Amino acid sequence: MTNDASRSTLIRDEIIAALSALAAGLGDRGVTGEICLFGGAVMVLAFNARVMTTSQQHFTAGNLPQFPNLRLTMPVPEYLLAMKCIAARIAGTGDEVSDVADAVFLIRRIGLASAAEVLKLVAQYYPREQIGVKTRYLIEGLFEEGQI
């Protein structure tokens, strides 16, 4: 694992190794645990949508790996998309985190065909007053720029 003062990068195999070690520790204690994965961990583990995630992101379920003594769950893709849209992180320079690639992936996977459909989905999970200009800009921009 790469260590950096601001964040470290977790690769799929490293995430699986960490979850496997956790499952083994739980088994040694005779207990079963449950983790609900979110954000980049889901994009990496369930969808293979990208190779890496950042450790700052929080950790049914597509293709999640299975472990004895540890149950992994995740929210539905529609909720993940709503979360990504509300966060609307657009990376600039350096190691900034971006939600753009994940949003594009999820919009395509869910099969939404317009910015209006995406905004309607987001409004199913978040009050309309929480859907800010930044979120609208991100969603509308993705369609206007032909990324979807």
N, C-alpha and C positions, 0 to 999 in steps of 0.2 A: 504494500500500500504506500502511495506517495504521501509524504507529510509536508504540509505547507502551513504557515502561520494562520492563514485565513480559512482554508478548507483542505480536505484531502479527497483524492479521487478514489472511488471504489469501483472496481471492475467486477463484472458478473461473477466470475469464479471466486473472487474474494468475498463477495456478499454471500454466496452459497456456502463457502467454507466457514464463515462466521455463523451463519444460521445452523449449519451442521454441528459446529462445536456447541452452540447453545442447546440444540436438541439432545446432544450427548450428555451435557451437564444436567439437563432436566431428567433424562432417563436415569442417570446415576442417583438422583434424588427421588425417583419414583413418582414424578409429577408430569403433567402435560401442560404445555403453555400454548398461548394463542397470540399471534401478532397480526394486526391489520396493517398492511403495507399501503403507503401513499406515494405520490410524486414520482420522483426519478426511480426509486426502487421498483415500482410497478412497471414503469416503462422499460426498464432493463430486464426484470425477471419474467413478467407475464407476457409482454408483447415483443421482446427482443427488438424494441424500437430504436435503441441506441446501445452503445457498448458500455457507457459509463454513467454514473450519477455522482452527485456530490454528497458528502457526509452531512452537510447542513440540512438536507431534506429529510423528512420523516419517513421513517419507514411505515355461483361465485365464480371464481378466479381463473380465467384463461389457462395459461400454461405454467402456473406457479409450481416450483419444485415442491416435492413432498418429503417430509422428515418424520421419523418416529418421535413421538412425544412433543411435537411442535406443529400446530395447525396454523397455516398462513391463509389469510383472507385479504380481500381488497374490495374497494368500492366498485360499483359498475363503471364502465368507461364513460358514460354520460356525466357522472359526478366528477370524475377525474378531469374531463374536459372543462366543466364549469369551474373547477378549482383553478386550472391553468389560465382560463380566460379572466377570472377575477384577479388573479395575481398579475397577469399581463406583464411579466418581466421581459423586457426586450434588451438583450445584451448589447453593449456598446463596444468597449475595448477591454482587453485584458481577460481576466477570469470570471467576468460577470456571468451570472446564471440567466438563461433565457428559457421562456416557455413556448417560443414560437414553433420550434420543430415538433415538440410534443403535441401542441394544439393542432398543427397541420395533420400529424399522424392520426390523432383521435377523431378529428372531423372527417377524414377520409374513411377511417375504420367504421365509424357510426353511420356514414353515408349521408351527411348533411350537405345540401346543395346551395345554400345561400347564407349570407351574413344574418338575415332575418331568422332563419331556422336556428342558427347557433345562439343568437341572442334570446330566442324563445326558450331554448333548452337551458341556458344559464339562468333565466328567470324562474325556471321550475325549482331551482336549488337555492337561489339567493333572492332577497327582496329587490325589486326594481331600483330602489333608491341606492342600493349598494353597487349597482352596475354602473361604474364610472366611465368617464370620457376615455380614459386610457384603455379600458376593456373594449369599448365600441371601436376605437381607433385600431386596435390590434385586429379584431375580427373583420371589420370592413376592409382593412388594408390587405389582409390575406386573400380575400376574394378579388379585390380590385387589382392586385398585383399578379393575379393568376396562380398563386401558390396552391390553391385548392382546385 
